Amino acid sequence: MNNDEHDHKHCLEMFDRLSEYLDNELDEVTCKDIEKHVKECVPCFVCLQTLKRTVDLCKQTESRPVPKDFSKKLKKIIQNMPKTPPAG
Ligand SMILES: [Zn+2]
């Protein structure tokens, strides 16, 4: 595992697509990209699990879209994360 080049910018881009990912609205390549990322990025993995649970709950009760506030919160978490120190 090599996290030296991990860029949280990628996390933010990914978050924009997580709800689509969970709804299976993305193409295979993008899905694979997300899956690969969460395997290497613990914060994203946790967020994805949380989002997934939320979506599942929503689906169980009523079919309603994921609250916008939720993805905003996720973005805030990522933005407040310390930057990955450069290698070396
Ligand atoms: Zn990430």
PDB file of the backbone (N, CA, C, O) and the ligand in Angstrom, with CONECT records:
HET     ZN  A 101       1
ATOM      1  N   MET A   1       0.839  -1.204   0.000  1.00  0.00           N
ATOM      2  CA  MET A   1       0.000   0.000   0.000  1.00  0.00           C
ATOM      3  C   MET A   1       0.871   1.250   0.000  1.00  0.00           C
ATOM      4  O   MET A   1       1.850   1.349   0.741  1.00  0.00           O
ATOM      5  N   ASN A   2       0.498   2.189  -0.837  1.00  0.00           N
ATOM      6  CA  ASN A   2       1.299   3.402  -0.935  1.00  0.00           C
ATOM      7  C   ASN A   2       0.378   4.625  -0.940  1.00  0.00           C
ATOM      8  O   ASN A   2      -0.333   4.887  -1.911  1.00  0.00           O
ATOM      9  N   ASN A   3       0.412   5.355   0.157  1.00  0.00           N
ATOM     10  CA  ASN A   3      -0.480   6.500   0.274  1.00  0.00           C
ATOM     11  C   ASN A   3       0.247   7.811   0.029  1.00  0.00           C
ATOM     12  O   ASN A   3      -0.313   8.891   0.221  1.00  0.00           O
ATOM     13  N   ASP A   4       1.492   7.707  -0.394  1.00  0.00           N
ATOM     14  CA  ASP A   4       2.297   8.914  -0.523  1.00  0.00           C
ATOM     15  C   ASP A   4       1.673   9.941  -1.454  1.00  0.00           C
ATOM     16  O   ASP A   4       1.788  11.148  -1.244  1.00  0.00           O
ATOM     17  N   GLU A   5       1.017   9.438  -2.480  1.00  0.00           N
ATOM     18  CA  GLU A   5       0.485  10.357  -3.472  1.00  0.00           C
ATOM     19  C   GLU A   5      -1.006  10.601  -3.292  1.00  0.00           C
ATOM     20  O   GLU A   5      -1.681  11.107  -4.189  1.00  0.00           O
ATOM     21  N   HIS A   6      -1.506  10.235  -2.123  1.00  0.00           N
ATOM     22  CA  HIS A   6      -2.933  10.426  -1.921  1.00  0.00           C
ATOM     23  C   HIS A   6      -3.278  11.915  -1.921  1.00  0.00           C
ATOM     24  O   HIS A   6      -2.671  12.723  -1.219  1.00  0.00           O
ATOM     25  N   ASP A   7      -4.266  12.235  -2.729  1.00  0.00           N
ATOM     26  CA  ASP A   7      -4.670  13.627  -2.865  1.00  0.00           C
ATOM     27  C   ASP A   7      -6.133  13.760  -2.453  1.00  0.00           C
ATOM     28  O   ASP A   7      -7.020  13.156  -3.058  1.00  0.00           O
ATOM     29  N   HIS A   8      -6.367  14.550  -1.427  1.00  0.00           N
ATOM     30  CA  HIS A   8      -7.736  14.657  -0.941  1.00  0.00           C
ATOM     31  C   HIS A   8      -8.651  15.383  -1.921  1.00  0.00           C
ATOM     32  O   HIS A   8      -9.874  15.359  -1.785  1.00  0.00           O
ATOM     33  N   LYS A   9      -8.044  16.023  -2.901  1.00  0.00           N
ATOM     34  CA  LYS A   9      -8.865  16.627  -3.946  1.00  0.00           C
ATOM     35  C   LYS A   9      -9.670  15.553  -4.646  1.00  0.00           C
ATOM     36  O   LYS A   9     -10.825  15.750  -5.023  1.00  0.00           O
ATOM     37  N   HIS A  10      -9.023  14.408  -4.809  1.00  0.00           N
ATOM     38  CA  HIS A  10      -9.694  13.297  -5.454  1.00  0.00           C
ATOM     39  C   HIS A  10     -10.880  12.839  -4.603  1.00  0.00           C
ATOM     40  O   HIS A  10     -11.918  12.439  -5.132  1.00  0.00           O
ATOM     41  N   CYS A  11     -10.714  12.902  -3.288  1.00  0.00           N
ATOM     42  CA  CYS A  11     -11.801  12.539  -2.382  1.00  0.00           C
ATOM     43  C   CYS A  11     -13.013  13.424  -2.650  1.00  0.00           C
ATOM     44  O   CYS A  11     -14.143  12.944  -2.736  1.00  0.00           O
ATOM     45  N   LEU A  12     -12.764  14.703  -2.778  1.00  0.00           N
ATOM     46  CA  LEU A  12     -13.866  15.644  -2.992  1.00  0.00           C
ATOM     47  C   LEU A  12     -14.586  15.357  -4.307  1.00  0.00           C
ATOM     48  O   LEU A  12     -15.815  15.371  -4.374  1.00  0.00           O
ATOM     49  N   GLU A  13     -13.801  15.099  -5.346  1.00  0.00           N
ATOM     50  CA  GLU A  13     -14.407  14.773  -6.636  1.00  0.00           C
ATOM     51  C   GLU A  13     -15.272  13.518  -6.508  1.00  0.00           C
ATOM     52  O   GLU A  13     -16.360  13.411  -7.074  1.00  0.00           O
ATOM     53  N   MET A  14     -14.733  12.583  -5.740  1.00  0.00           N
ATOM     54  CA  MET A  14     -15.428  11.329  -5.573  1.00  0.00           C
ATOM     55  C   MET A  14     -16.729  11.508  -4.812  1.00  0.00           C
ATOM     56  O   MET A  14     -17.737  10.877  -5.129  1.00  0.00           O
ATOM     57  N   PHE A  15     -16.701  12.368  -3.811  1.00  0.00           N
ATOM     58  CA  PHE A  15     -17.892  12.571  -2.992  1.00  0.00           C
ATOM     59  C   PHE A  15     -19.059  13.083  -3.812  1.00  0.00           C
ATOM     60  O   PHE A  15     -20.219  12.795  -3.519  1.00  0.00           O
ATOM     61  N   ASP A  16     -18.740  13.836  -4.829  1.00  0.00           N
ATOM     62  CA  ASP A  16     -19.812  14.334  -5.685  1.00  0.00           C
ATOM     63  C   ASP A  16     -20.535  13.190  -6.392  1.00  0.00           C
ATOM     64  O   ASP A  16     -21.668  13.327  -6.854  1.00  0.00           O
ATOM     65  N   ARG A  17     -19.843  12.069  -6.458  1.00  0.00           N
ATOM     66  CA  ARG A  17     -20.408  10.967  -7.239  1.00  0.00           C
ATOM     67  C   ARG A  17     -20.876   9.801  -6.381  1.00  0.00           C
ATOM     68  O   ARG A  17     -21.430   8.826  -6.888  1.00  0.00           O
ATOM     69  N   LEU A  18     -20.651   9.911  -5.083  1.00  0.00           N
ATOM     70  CA  LEU A  18     -20.960   8.765  -4.222  1.00  0.00           C
ATOM     71  C   LEU A  18     -22.439   8.381  -4.262  1.00  0.00           C
ATOM     72  O   LEU A  18     -22.778   7.198  -4.303  1.00  0.00           O
ATOM     73  N   SER A  19     -23.302   9.372  -4.249  1.00  0.00           N
ATOM     74  CA  SER A  19     -24.725   9.023  -4.248  1.00  0.00           C
ATOM     75  C   SER A  19     -25.121   8.358  -5.562  1.00  0.00           C
ATOM     76  O   SER A  19     -25.940   7.440  -5.594  1.00  0.00           O
ATOM     77  N   GLU A  20     -24.514   8.848  -6.652  1.00  0.00           N
ATOM     78  CA  GLU A  20     -24.770   8.207  -7.949  1.00  0.00           C
ATOM     79  C   GLU A  20     -24.208   6.786  -7.964  1.00  0.00           C
ATOM     80  O   GLU A  20     -24.800   5.854  -8.509  1.00  0.00           O
ATOM     81  N   TYR A  21     -23.039   6.669  -7.340  1.00  0.00           N
ATOM     82  CA  TYR A  21     -22.410   5.347  -7.258  1.00  0.00           C
ATOM     83  C   TYR A  21     -23.323   4.363  -6.535  1.00  0.00           C
ATOM     84  O   TYR A  21     -23.519   3.232  -6.981  1.00  0.00           O
ATOM     85  N   LEU A  22     -23.881   4.818  -5.405  1.00  0.00           N
ATOM     86  CA  LEU A  22     -24.736   3.942  -4.608  1.00  0.00           C
ATOM     87  C   LEU A  22     -26.044   3.631  -5.341  1.00  0.00           C
ATOM     88  O   LEU A  22     -26.678   2.607  -5.086  1.00  0.00           O
ATOM     89  N   ASP A  23     -26.429   4.497  -6.227  1.00  0.00           N
ATOM     90  CA  ASP A  23     -27.634   4.258  -7.015  1.00  0.00           C
ATOM     91  C   ASP A  23     -27.349   3.511  -8.311  1.00  0.00           C
ATOM     92  O   ASP A  23     -28.236   3.319  -9.142  1.00  0.00           O
ATOM     93  N   ASN A  24     -26.098   3.093  -8.466  1.00  0.00           N
ATOM     94  CA  ASN A  24     -25.672   2.373  -9.675  1.00  0.00           C
ATOM     95  C   ASN A  24     -25.897   3.194 -10.937  1.00  0.00           C
ATOM     96  O   ASN A  24     -26.282   2.662 -11.978  1.00  0.00           O
ATOM     97  N   GLU A  25     -25.656   4.476 -10.832  1.00  0.00           N
ATOM     98  CA  GLU A  25     -25.884   5.336 -11.993  1.00  0.00           C
ATOM     99  C   GLU A  25     -24.578   5.650 -12.724  1.00  0.00           C
ATOM    100  O   GLU A  25     -24.571   6.369 -13.724  1.00  0.00           O
ATOM    101  N   LEU A  26     -23.499   5.113 -12.222  1.00  0.00           N
ATOM    102  CA  LEU A  26     -22.208   5.425 -12.842  1.00  0.00           C
ATOM    103  C   LEU A  26     -21.757   4.301 -13.766  1.00  0.00           C
ATOM    104  O   LEU A  26     -22.184   3.153 -13.645  1.00  0.00           O
ATOM    105  N   ASP A  27     -20.884   4.670 -14.689  1.00  0.00           N
ATOM    106  CA  ASP A  27     -20.336   3.655 -15.573  1.00  0.00           C
ATOM    107  C   ASP A  27     -19.316   2.805 -14.820  1.00  0.00           C
ATOM    108  O   ASP A  27     -18.852   3.174 -13.741  1.00  0.00           O
ATOM    109  N   GLU A  28     -18.987   1.693 -15.392  1.00  0.00           N
ATOM    110  CA  GLU A  28     -18.152   0.711 -14.714  1.00  0.00           C
ATOM    111  C   GLU A  28     -16.784   1.273 -14.320  1.00  0.00           C
ATOM    112  O   GLU A  28     -16.267   1.003 -13.235  1.00  0.00           O
ATOM    113  N   VAL A  29     -16.221   2.056 -15.227  1.00  0.00           N
ATOM    114  CA  VAL A  29     -14.886   2.601 -14.976  1.00  0.00           C
ATOM    115  C   VAL A  29     -14.887   3.502 -13.745  1.00  0.00           C
ATOM    116  O   VAL A  29     -14.000   3.416 -12.896  1.00  0.00           O
ATOM    117  N   THR A  30     -15.891   4.364 -13.663  1.00  0.00           N
ATOM    118  CA  THR A  30     -15.974   5.273 -12.528  1.00  0.00           C
ATOM    119  C   THR A  30     -16.212   4.503 -11.235  1.00  0.00           C
ATOM    120  O   THR A  30     -15.642   4.834 -10.195  1.00  0.00           O
ATOM    121  N   CYS A  31     -17.046   3.484 -11.299  1.00  0.00           N
ATOM    122  CA  CYS A  31     -17.288   2.640 -10.129  1.00  0.00           C
ATOM    123  C   CYS A  31     -15.997   2.003  -9.645  1.00  0.00           C
ATOM    124  O   CYS A  31     -15.698   2.005  -8.450  1.00  0.00           O
ATOM    125  N   LYS A  32     -15.244   1.464 -10.574  1.00  0.00           N
ATOM    126  CA  LYS A  32     -13.984   0.811 -10.221  1.00  0.00           C
ATOM    127  C   LYS A  32     -13.029   1.819  -9.583  1.00  0.00           C
ATOM    128  O   LYS A  32     -12.307   1.509  -8.635  1.00  0.00           O
ATOM    129  N   ASP A  33     -13.049   3.025 -10.130  1.00  0.00           N
ATOM    130  CA  ASP A  33     -12.187   4.077  -9.612  1.00  0.00           C
ATOM    131  C   ASP A  33     -12.530   4.380  -8.154  1.00  0.00           C
ATOM    132  O   ASP A  33     -11.643   4.529  -7.314  1.00  0.00           O
ATOM    133  N   ILE A  34     -13.806   4.467  -7.872  1.00  0.00           N
ATOM    134  CA  ILE A  34     -14.254   4.738  -6.509  1.00  0.00           C
ATOM    135  C   ILE A  34     -13.891   3.573  -5.594  1.00  0.00           C
ATOM    136  O   ILE A  34     -13.385   3.774  -4.490  1.00  0.00           O
ATOM    137  N   GLU A  35     -14.151   2.371  -6.055  1.00  0.00           N
ATOM    138  CA  GLU A  35     -13.853   1.200  -5.242  1.00  0.00           C
ATOM    139  C   GLU A  35     -12.361   1.108  -4.923  1.00  0.00           C
ATOM    140  O   GLU A  35     -11.964   0.763  -3.810  1.00  0.00           O
ATOM    141  N   LYS A  36     -11.567   1.420  -5.908  1.00  0.00           N
ATOM    142  CA  LYS A  36     -10.121   1.392  -5.711  1.00  0.00           C
ATOM    143  C   LYS A  36      -9.710   2.452  -4.686  1.00  0.00           C
ATOM    144  O   LYS A  36      -8.881   2.206  -3.811  1.00  0.00           O
ATOM    145  N   HIS A  37     -10.299   3.608  -4.815  1.00  0.00           N
ATOM    146  CA  HIS A  37      -9.940   4.698  -3.914  1.00  0.00           C
ATOM    147  C   HIS A  37     -10.292   4.375  -2.467  1.00  0.00           C
ATOM    148  O   HIS A  37      -9.468   4.572  -1.575  1.00  0.00           O
ATOM    149  N   VAL A  38     -11.502   3.883  -2.222  1.00  0.00           N
ATOM    150  CA  VAL A  38     -11.905   3.639  -0.841  1.00  0.00           C
ATOM    151  C   VAL A  38     -11.098   2.503  -0.206  1.00  0.00           C
ATOM    152  O   VAL A  38     -11.004   2.402   1.018  1.00  0.00           O
ATOM    153  N   LYS A  39     -10.526   1.665  -1.044  1.00  0.00           N
ATOM    154  CA  LYS A  39      -9.682   0.601  -0.489  1.00  0.00           C
ATOM    155  C   LYS A  39      -8.399   1.170   0.085  1.00  0.00           C
ATOM    156  O   LYS A  39      -7.800   0.599   0.996  1.00  0.00           O
ATOM    157  N   GLU A  40      -7.985   2.312  -0.466  1.00  0.00           N
ATOM    158  CA  GLU A  40      -6.706   2.887  -0.049  1.00  0.00           C
ATOM    159  C   GLU A  40      -6.882   4.097   0.854  1.00  0.00           C
ATOM    160  O   GLU A  40      -5.913   4.597   1.425  1.00  0.00           O
ATOM    161  N   CYS A  41      -8.096   4.559   0.982  1.00  0.00           N
ATOM    162  CA  CYS A  41      -8.333   5.786   1.724  1.00  0.00           C
ATOM    163  C   CYS A  41      -9.357   5.523   2.825  1.00  0.00           C
ATOM    164  O   CYS A  41     -10.554   5.402   2.562  1.00  0.00           O
ATOM    165  N   VAL A  42      -8.869   5.436   4.061  1.00  0.00           N
ATOM    166  CA  VAL A  42      -9.752   5.072   5.173  1.00  0.00           C
ATOM    167  C   VAL A  42     -10.881   6.087   5.392  1.00  0.00           C
ATOM    168  O   VAL A  42     -12.032   5.675   5.539  1.00  0.00           O
ATOM    169  N   PRO A  43     -10.601   7.383   5.421  1.00  0.00           N
ATOM    170  CA  PRO A  43     -11.694   8.341   5.623  1.00  0.00           C
ATOM    171  C   PRO A  43     -12.799   8.185   4.584  1.00  0.00           C
ATOM    172  O   PRO A  43     -13.982   8.257   4.916  1.00  0.00           O
ATOM    173  N   CYS A  44     -12.415   7.973   3.336  1.00  0.00           N
ATOM    174  CA  CYS A  44     -13.404   7.802   2.281  1.00  0.00           C
ATOM    175  C   CYS A  44     -14.184   6.509   2.467  1.00  0.00           C
ATOM    176  O   CYS A  44     -15.389   6.453   2.220  1.00  0.00           O
ATOM    177  N   PHE A  45     -13.478   5.468   2.908  1.00  0.00           N
ATOM    178  CA  PHE A  45     -14.137   4.196   3.143  1.00  0.00           C
ATOM    179  C   PHE A  45     -15.220   4.357   4.210  1.00  0.00           C
ATOM    180  O   PHE A  45     -16.346   3.887   4.051  1.00  0.00           O
ATOM    181  N   VAL A  46     -14.856   5.027   5.289  1.00  0.00           N
ATOM    182  CA  VAL A  46     -15.804   5.243   6.383  1.00  0.00           C
ATOM    183  C   VAL A  46     -16.995   6.065   5.898  1.00  0.00           C
ATOM    184  O   VAL A  46     -18.147   5.757   6.205  1.00  0.00           O
ATOM    185  N   CYS A  47     -16.697   7.110   5.138  1.00  0.00           N
ATOM    186  CA  CYS A  47     -17.766   7.966   4.623  1.00  0.00           C
ATOM    187  C   CYS A  47     -18.692   7.199   3.695  1.00  0.00           C
ATOM    188  O   CYS A  47     -19.913   7.347   3.750  1.00  0.00           O
ATOM    189  N   LEU A  48     -18.099   6.382   2.849  1.00  0.00           N
ATOM    190  CA  LEU A  48     -18.909   5.604   1.921  1.00  0.00           C
ATOM    191  C   LEU A  48     -19.827   4.654   2.685  1.00  0.00           C
ATOM    192  O   LEU A  48     -21.005   4.514   2.353  1.00  0.00           O
ATOM    193  N   GLN A  49     -19.282   4.008   3.704  1.00  0.00           N
ATOM    194  CA  GLN A  49     -20.095   3.103   4.510  1.00  0.00           C
ATOM    195  C   GLN A  49     -21.245   3.847   5.174  1.00  0.00           C
ATOM    196  O   GLN A  49     -22.377   3.365   5.211  1.00  0.00           O
ATOM    197  N   THR A  50     -20.937   5.027   5.696  1.00  0.00           N
ATOM    198  CA  THR A  50     -21.952   5.827   6.371  1.00  0.00           C
ATOM    199  C   THR A  50     -23.041   6.253   5.393  1.00  0.00           C
ATOM    200  O   THR A  50     -24.237   6.161   5.671  1.00  0.00           O
ATOM    201  N   LEU A  51     -22.581   6.720   4.242  1.00  0.00           N
ATOM    202  CA  LEU A  51     -23.535   7.159   3.223  1.00  0.00           C
ATOM    203  C   LEU A  51     -24.397   5.994   2.759  1.00  0.00           C
ATOM    204  O   LEU A  51     -25.607   6.125   2.574  1.00  0.00           O
ATOM    205  N   LYS A  52     -23.753   4.869   2.578  1.00  0.00           N
ATOM    206  CA  LYS A  52     -24.461   3.678   2.121  1.00  0.00           C
ATOM    207  C   LYS A  52     -25.570   3.307   3.104  1.00  0.00           C
ATOM    208  O   LYS A  52     -26.691   2.977   2.718  1.00  0.00           O
ATOM    209  N   ARG A  53     -25.219   3.372   4.376  1.00  0.00           N
ATOM    210  CA  ARG A  53     -26.188   3.031   5.408  1.00  0.00           C
ATOM    211  C   ARG A  53     -27.366   4.003   5.377  1.00  0.00           C
ATOM    212  O   ARG A  53     -28.529   3.619   5.502  1.00  0.00           O
ATOM    213  N   THR A  54     -27.017   5.271   5.206  1.00  0.00           N
ATOM    214  CA  THR A  54     -28.064   6.300   5.152  1.00  0.00           C
ATOM    215  C   THR A  54     -28.996   6.055   3.980  1.00  0.00           C
ATOM    216  O   THR A  54     -30.218   6.132   4.104  1.00  0.00           O
ATOM    217  N   VAL A  55     -28.389   5.759   2.841  1.00  0.00           N
ATOM    218  CA  VAL A  55     -29.189   5.507   1.647  1.00  0.00           C
ATOM    219  C   VAL A  55     -30.074   4.280   1.847  1.00  0.00           C
ATOM    220  O   VAL A  55     -31.246   4.279   1.472  1.00  0.00           O
ATOM    221  N   ASP A  56     -29.501   3.240   2.438  1.00  0.00           N
ATOM    222  CA  ASP A  56     -30.275   2.024   2.693  1.00  0.00           C
ATOM    223  C   ASP A  56     -31.462   2.317   3.594  1.00  0.00           C
ATOM    224  O   ASP A  56     -32.575   1.846   3.355  1.00  0.00           O
ATOM    225  N   LEU A  57     -31.213   3.088   4.618  1.00  0.00           N
ATOM    226  CA  LEU A  57     -32.276   3.449   5.550  1.00  0.00           C
ATOM    227  C   LEU A  57     -33.381   4.215   4.834  1.00  0.00           C
ATOM    228  O   LEU A  57     -34.570   3.963   5.030  1.00  0.00           O
ATOM    229  N   CYS A  58     -32.958   5.150   4.005  1.00  0.00           N
ATOM    230  CA  CYS A  58     -33.927   5.945   3.249  1.00  0.00           C
ATOM    231  C   CYS A  58     -34.762   5.055   2.347  1.00  0.00           C
ATOM    232  O   CYS A  58     -35.971   5.238   2.210  1.00  0.00           O
ATOM    233  N   LYS A  59     -34.100   4.099   1.742  1.00  0.00           N
ATOM    234  CA  LYS A  59     -34.805   3.205   0.825  1.00  0.00           C
ATOM    235  C   LYS A  59     -35.801   2.340   1.569  1.00  0.00           C
ATOM    236  O   LYS A  59     -36.881   2.028   1.068  1.00  0.00           O
ATOM    237  N   GLN A  60     -35.415   1.958   2.774  1.00  0.00           N
ATOM    238  CA  GLN A  60     -36.304   1.111   3.561  1.00  0.00           C
ATOM    239  C   GLN A  60     -37.558   1.861   3.986  1.00  0.00           C
ATOM    240  O   GLN A  60     -38.663   1.321   3.936  1.00  0.00           O
ATOM    241  N   THR A  61     -37.383   3.073   4.393  1.00  0.00           N
ATOM    242  CA  THR A  61     -38.531   3.827   4.895  1.00  0.00           C
ATOM    243  C   THR A  61     -39.348   4.395   3.739  1.00  0.00           C
ATOM    244  O   THR A  61     -40.550   4.153   3.632  1.00  0.00           O
ATOM    245  N   GLU A  62     -38.684   5.141   2.891  1.00  0.00           N
ATOM    246  CA  GLU A  62     -39.368   5.838   1.805  1.00  0.00           C
ATOM    247  C   GLU A  62     -38.337   6.032   0.711  1.00  0.00           C
ATOM    248  O   GLU A  62     -37.142   6.111   0.997  1.00  0.00           O
ATOM    249  N   SER A  63     -38.770   6.108  -0.522  1.00  0.00           N
ATOM    250  CA  SER A  63     -37.776   6.418  -1.537  1.00  0.00           C
ATOM    251  C   SER A  63     -37.631   7.921  -1.638  1.00  0.00           C
ATOM    252  O   SER A  63     -38.430   8.620  -2.262  1.00  0.00           O
ATOM    253  N   ARG A  64     -36.590   8.378  -1.004  1.00  0.00           N
ATOM    254  CA  ARG A  64     -36.326   9.818  -1.086  1.00  0.00           C
ATOM    255  C   ARG A  64     -34.833  10.031  -1.242  1.00  0.00           C
ATOM    256  O   ARG A  64     -34.040   9.229  -0.749  1.00  0.00           O
ATOM    257  N   PRO A  65     -34.448  11.074  -1.904  1.00  0.00           N
ATOM    258  CA  PRO A  65     -33.030  11.280  -2.183  1.00  0.00           C
ATOM    259  C   PRO A  65     -32.224  11.535  -0.918  1.00  0.00           C
ATOM    260  O   PRO A  65     -32.754  11.942   0.115  1.00  0.00           O
ATOM    261  N   VAL A  66     -30.942  11.286  -1.033  1.00  0.00           N
ATOM    262  CA  VAL A  66     -30.043  11.538   0.101  1.00  0.00           C
ATOM    263  C   VAL A  66     -30.075  13.029   0.413  1.00  0.00           C
ATOM    264  O   VAL A  66     -29.976  13.863  -0.488  1.00  0.00           O
ATOM    265  N   PRO A  67     -30.213  13.357   1.692  1.00  0.00           N
ATOM    266  CA  PRO A  67     -30.237  14.776   2.057  1.00  0.00           C
ATOM    267  C   PRO A  67     -28.992  15.509   1.591  1.00  0.00           C
ATOM    268  O   PRO A  67     -27.869  15.031   1.748  1.00  0.00           O
ATOM    269  N   LYS A  68     -29.215  16.664   1.022  1.00  0.00           N
ATOM    270  CA  LYS A  68     -28.072  17.437   0.505  1.00  0.00           C
ATOM    271  C   LYS A  68     -27.100  17.789   1.625  1.00  0.00           C
ATOM    272  O   LYS A  68     -25.884  17.815   1.432  1.00  0.00           O
ATOM    273  N   ASP A  69     -27.663  18.057   2.794  1.00  0.00           N
ATOM    274  CA  ASP A  69     -26.814  18.438   3.916  1.00  0.00           C
ATOM    275  C   ASP A  69     -25.770  17.383   4.223  1.00  0.00           C
ATOM    276  O   ASP A  69     -24.671  17.686   4.688  1.00  0.00           O
ATOM    277  N   PHE A  70     -26.133  16.144   3.956  1.00  0.00           N
ATOM    278  CA  PHE A  70     -25.219  15.075   4.310  1.00  0.00           C
ATOM    279  C   PHE A  70     -23.931  15.143   3.499  1.00  0.00           C
ATOM    280  O   PHE A  70     -22.836  15.024   4.049  1.00  0.00           O
ATOM    281  N   SER A  71     -24.065  15.333   2.206  1.00  0.00           N
ATOM    282  CA  SER A  71     -22.851  15.405   1.393  1.00  0.00           C
ATOM    283  C   SER A  71     -22.053  16.668   1.726  1.00  0.00           C
ATOM    284  O   SER A  71     -20.827  16.686   1.622  1.00  0.00           O
ATOM    285  N   LYS A  72     -22.763  17.715   2.125  1.00  0.00           N
ATOM    286  CA  LYS A  72     -22.050  18.918   2.552  1.00  0.00           C
ATOM    287  C   LYS A  72     -21.192  18.617   3.766  1.00  0.00           C
ATOM    288  O   LYS A  72     -20.046  19.057   3.859  1.00  0.00           O
ATOM    289  N   LYS A  73     -21.763  17.859   4.700  1.00  0.00           N
ATOM    290  CA  LYS A  73     -21.021  17.504   5.908  1.00  0.00           C
ATOM    291  C   LYS A  73     -19.785  16.693   5.543  1.00  0.00           C
ATOM    292  O   LYS A  73     -18.700  16.918   6.080  1.00  0.00           O
ATOM    293  N   LEU A  74     -19.960  15.760   4.635  1.00  0.00           N
ATOM    294  CA  LEU A  74     -18.829  14.924   4.228  1.00  0.00           C
ATOM    295  C   LEU A  74     -17.723  15.779   3.639  1.00  0.00           C
ATOM    296  O   LEU A  74     -16.544  15.563   3.919  1.00  0.00           O
ATOM    297  N   LYS A  75     -18.102  16.742   2.829  1.00  0.00           N
ATOM    298  CA  LYS A  75     -17.103  17.604   2.211  1.00  0.00           C
ATOM    299  C   LYS A  75     -16.335  18.369   3.271  1.00  0.00           C
ATOM    300  O   LYS A  75     -15.122  18.555   3.170  1.00  0.00           O
ATOM    301  N   LYS A  76     -17.062  18.809   4.290  1.00  0.00           N
ATOM    302  CA  LYS A  76     -16.420  19.551   5.359  1.00  0.00           C
ATOM    303  C   LYS A  76     -15.398  18.670   6.075  1.00  0.00           C
ATOM    304  O   LYS A  76     -14.296  19.111   6.402  1.00  0.00           O
ATOM    305  N   ILE A  77     -15.779  17.438   6.306  1.00  0.00           N
ATOM    306  CA  ILE A  77     -14.862  16.506   6.985  1.00  0.00           C
ATOM    307  C   ILE A  77     -13.574  16.395   6.187  1.00  0.00           C
ATOM    308  O   ILE A  77     -12.482  16.493   6.747  1.00  0.00           O
ATOM    309  N   ILE A  78     -13.699  16.192   4.885  1.00  0.00           N
ATOM    310  CA  ILE A  78     -12.524  16.022   4.038  1.00  0.00           C
ATOM    311  C   ILE A  78     -11.702  17.302   3.993  1.00  0.00           C
ATOM    312  O   ILE A  78     -10.474  17.269   4.057  1.00  0.00           O
ATOM    313  N   GLN A  79     -12.394  18.428   3.883  1.00  0.00           N
ATOM    314  CA  GLN A  79     -11.662  19.693   3.786  1.00  0.00           C
ATOM    315  C   GLN A  79     -10.894  19.984   5.064  1.00  0.00           C
ATOM    316  O   GLN A  79      -9.863  20.656   5.030  1.00  0.00           O
ATOM    317  N   ASN A  80     -11.386  19.486   6.185  1.00  0.00           N
ATOM    318  CA  ASN A  80     -10.713  19.743   7.459  1.00  0.00           C
ATOM    319  C   ASN A  80      -9.642  18.710   7.767  1.00  0.00           C
ATOM    320  O   ASN A  80      -8.936  18.819   8.769  1.00  0.00           O
ATOM    321  N   MET A  81      -9.522  17.717   6.912  1.00  0.00           N
ATOM    322  CA  MET A  81      -8.508  16.698   7.144  1.00  0.00           C
ATOM    323  C   MET A  81      -7.118  17.267   6.910  1.00  0.00           C
ATOM    324  O   MET A  81      -6.910  18.057   5.989  1.00  0.00           O
ATOM    325  N   PRO A  82      -6.167  16.865   7.746  1.00  0.00           N
ATOM    326  CA  PRO A  82      -4.796  17.337   7.500  1.00  0.00           C
ATOM    327  C   PRO A  82      -4.289  16.808   6.186  1.00  0.00           C
ATOM    328  O   PRO A  82      -4.611  15.690   5.781  1.00  0.00           O
ATOM    329  N   LYS A  83      -3.489  17.622   5.519  1.00  0.00           N
ATOM    330  CA  LYS A  83      -2.958  17.197   4.228  1.00  0.00           C
ATOM    331  C   LYS A  83      -1.934  16.092   4.410  1.00  0.00           C
ATOM    332  O   LYS A  83      -1.176  16.070   5.380  1.00  0.00           O
ATOM    333  N   THR A  84      -1.932  15.196   3.471  1.00  0.00           N
ATOM    334  CA  THR A  84      -0.961  14.103   3.518  1.00  0.00           C
ATOM    335  C   THR A  84       0.444  14.687   3.358  1.00  0.00           C
ATOM    336  O   THR A  84       0.726  15.374   2.375  1.00  0.00           O
ATOM    337  N   PRO A  85       1.320  14.414   4.322  1.00  0.00           N
ATOM    338  CA  PRO A  85       2.678  14.963   4.207  1.00  0.00           C
ATOM    339  C   PRO A  85       3.406  14.412   2.993  1.00  0.00           C
ATOM    340  O   PRO A  85       3.214  13.250   2.635  1.00  0.00           O
ATOM    341  N   PRO A  86       4.224  15.212   2.366  1.00  0.00           N
ATOM    342  CA  PRO A  86       4.967  14.742   1.186  1.00  0.00           C
ATOM    343  C   PRO A  86       5.919  13.606   1.537  1.00  0.00           C
ATOM    344  O   PRO A  86       6.425  13.524   2.657  1.00  0.00           O
ATOM    345  N   ALA A  87       6.151  12.747   0.579  1.00  0.00           N
ATOM    346  CA  ALA A  87       7.016  11.590   0.815  1.00  0.00           C
ATOM    347  C   ALA A  87       8.434  12.040   1.124  1.00  0.00           C
ATOM    348  O   ALA A  87       8.924  13.041   0.601  1.00  0.00           O
ATOM    349  N   GLY A  88       9.075  11.266   1.991  1.00  0.00           N
ATOM    350  CA  GLY A  88      10.452  11.589   2.314  1.00  0.00           C
ATOM    351  C   GLY A  88      10.478  12.283   3.643  1.00  0.00           C
ATOM    352  O   GLY A  88      11.548  12.655   4.125  1.00  0.00           O
TER     353      GLY A  88
HETATM  354 ZN    ZN A 101     -10.102   9.592  -0.177  1.00  0.00          ZN2+
END
